[in-house]
Amino acid sequence: MTEPPVTPDGRYIVVRGRLWRRSNPGLSDTTRERLVAELMKGRRDVRAALASHDAQALARARQAVNAAKVGLGERGPVWWTDGSPDVNRHMAHNTQYADWYRALEGLR
C-alpha cells in the first residue's frame, strides 16, 4: 500500500481528495507511542462495544478515541503557530492546497 500524499507544509494527508490533519511532529516519541497505543485500544473498544450493543461502553470508547486524537494533534486546537486556518476534512480542491493537489493528480 502506498502512503497517502502529504501537503507541502506537512500538516495534512490526502485520502480520496479529502484533507486529514496529521499528528503534531513536535511530540516526543514516548508521548506519541503512548497516545497511539491509547488510540488503538479505544478503536478496539469501539468495535467491541458495537458488537455487544453496549451504548455506555461505546460512548466511553469514543471519548477515549477522541482524547487520543486531540493529544496527537489530529483534532482540537491546531499544532502550528502561524495562524493558518484548519482545513481538516475539507476537500483539497476547495482549499489553499488546490493548485498543489491538481498538480499531484496530474502526476498519477
VEXDREN-349051 format. One record per residue (C-alpha): residue in three letters; residue number from 0; y, x, z. Coordinates in nm, 3 decimals. Each point is the difference from the previous one (the first is absolute). Layout:
BEGIN
{r "ala",NUM,{Y,X,Z}};
...
This chain:
BEGIN
{r "met",0,{0.000,0.000,0.000}};
{r "thr",1,{0.341,0.136,-0.089}};
{r "glu",2,{0.278,0.011,0.254}};
{r "pro",3,{0.280,-0.253,-0.051}};
{r "pro",4,{0.329,0.136,-0.131}};
{r "val",5,{0.258,0.104,0.259}};
{r "thr",6,{0.371,-0.058,-0.057}};
{r "pro",7,{0.202,0.317,-0.056}};
{r "asp",8,{0.151,-0.021,0.349}};
{r "gly",9,{-0.345,-0.039,0.160}};
{r "arg",10,{0.080,-0.329,0.170}};
{r "tyr",11,{-0.235,-0.233,-0.185}};
{r "ile",12,{-0.324,-0.021,-0.190}};
{r "val",13,{-0.038,-0.242,-0.290}};
{r "val",14,{-0.301,-0.231,-0.015}};
{r "arg",15,{-0.019,-0.246,-0.292}};
{r "gly",16,{0.375,0.040,-0.051}};
{r "arg",17,{0.091,-0.073,0.362}};
{r "leu",18,{0.159,0.251,0.239}};
{r "trp",19,{-0.167,0.063,0.335}};
{r "arg",20,{0.171,0.211,0.265}};
{r "arg",21,{-0.174,0.326,0.085}};
{r "ser",22,{-0.053,0.135,0.349}};
{r "asn",23,{0.271,0.207,0.160}};
{r "pro",24,{-0.059,0.361,-0.106}};
{r "gly",25,{0.173,0.116,0.318}};
{r "leu",26,{-0.283,-0.117,0.227}};
{r "ser",27,{-0.210,0.269,0.160}};
{r "asp",28,{-0.361,0.028,-0.114}};
{r "thr",29,{-0.117,-0.110,0.345}};
{r "thr",30,{0.220,-0.310,-0.001}};
{r "arg",31,{-0.095,-0.088,-0.358}};
{r "glu",32,{-0.373,0.035,0.073}};
{r "arg",33,{0.029,-0.217,0.312}};
{r "leu",34,{0.194,-0.272,-0.183}};
{r "val",35,{-0.237,0.001,-0.298}};
{r "ala",36,{-0.295,-0.035,0.238}};
{r "glu",37,{0.177,-0.294,0.168}};
{r "leu",38,{0.072,-0.155,-0.340}};
{r "met",39,{-0.362,0.029,-0.111}};
{r "lys",40,{-0.124,-0.146,0.328}};
{r "gly",41,{0.246,-0.287,-0.035}};
{r "arg",42,{-0.121,-0.069,-0.353}};
{r "arg",43,{-0.363,-0.001,0.113}};
{r "asp",44,{0.098,-0.239,0.282}};
{r "val",45,{0.176,-0.230,-0.250}};
{r "arg",46,{-0.316,-0.013,-0.210}};
{r "ala",47,{-0.216,-0.075,0.305}};
{r "ala",48,{0.239,-0.269,0.126}};
{r "leu",49,{0.003,-0.167,-0.340}};
{r "ala",50,{-0.379,0.004,-0.013}};
{r "ser",51,{-0.028,-0.152,0.348}};
{r "his",52,{0.284,-0.250,-0.057}};
{r "asp",53,{0.170,0.124,0.321}};
{r "ala",54,{0.370,-0.083,-0.038}};
{r "gln",55,{0.107,0.183,0.316}};
{r "ala",56,{-0.187,0.316,-0.093}};
{r "leu",57,{0.146,-0.023,-0.350}};
{r "ala",58,{0.354,-0.020,0.137}};
{r "arg",59,{-0.060,0.303,0.226}};
{r "ala",60,{-0.155,0.197,-0.285}};
{r "arg",61,{0.287,-0.078,-0.236}};
{r "gln",62,{0.248,0.105,0.268}};
{r "ala",63,{-0.187,0.330,0.035}};
{r "val",64,{0.011,0.057,-0.377}};
{r "asn",65,{0.372,-0.074,-0.007}};
{r "ala",66,{0.071,0.231,0.295}};
{r "ala",67,{-0.186,0.285,-0.169}};
{r "lys",68,{0.184,-0.057,-0.329}};
{r "val",69,{0.336,-0.005,0.179}};
{r "gly",70,{-0.095,0.322,0.181}};
{r "leu",71,{-0.094,0.160,-0.331}};
{r "gly",72,{0.332,-0.107,-0.151}};
{r "glu",73,{-0.156,-0.229,-0.259}};
{r "arg",74,{0.169,-0.303,0.157}};
{r "gly",75,{0.299,-0.051,0.225}};
{r "pro",76,{0.303,0.227,-0.011}};
{r "val",77,{0.005,0.246,-0.287}};
{r "trp",78,{-0.073,0.365,0.077}};
{r "trp",79,{0.258,0.147,-0.237}};
{r "thr",80,{0.357,0.054,0.112}};
{r "asp",81,{0.216,-0.013,-0.313}};
{r "gly",82,{0.069,-0.374,0.020}};
{r "ser",83,{-0.203,-0.091,-0.309}};
{r "pro",84,{-0.132,-0.355,0.011}};
{r "asp",85,{-0.364,-0.079,0.062}};
{r "val",86,{-0.165,-0.146,-0.310}};
{r "asn",87,{-0.349,-0.023,0.148}};
{r "arg",88,{-0.213,-0.257,-0.184}};
{r "his",89,{0.253,-0.035,-0.283}};
{r "met",90,{-0.112,0.033,-0.359}};
{r "ala",91,{0.096,0.349,-0.115}};
{r "his",92,{0.170,-0.130,-0.315}};
{r "asn",93,{0.248,-0.197,0.219}};
{r "thr",94,{0.114,0.300,0.204}};
{r "gln",95,{0.187,0.327,-0.028}};
{r "tyr",96,{-0.336,0.147,-0.112}};
{r "ala",97,{-0.012,-0.212,-0.318}};
{r "asp",98,{0.079,0.281,-0.247}};
{r "trp",99,{-0.243,0.237,0.171}};
{r "tyr",100,{-0.271,-0.267,-0.005}};
{r "arg",101,{0.057,-0.088,-0.367}};
{r "ala",102,{-0.034,0.370,-0.089}};
{r "leu",103,{-0.315,0.021,0.210}};
{r "glu",104,{-0.152,-0.300,-0.175}};
{r "gly",105,{0.072,0.166,-0.333}};
{r "leu",106,{-0.215,0.296,0.102}};
{r "arg",107,{-0.309,-0.215,0.059}};
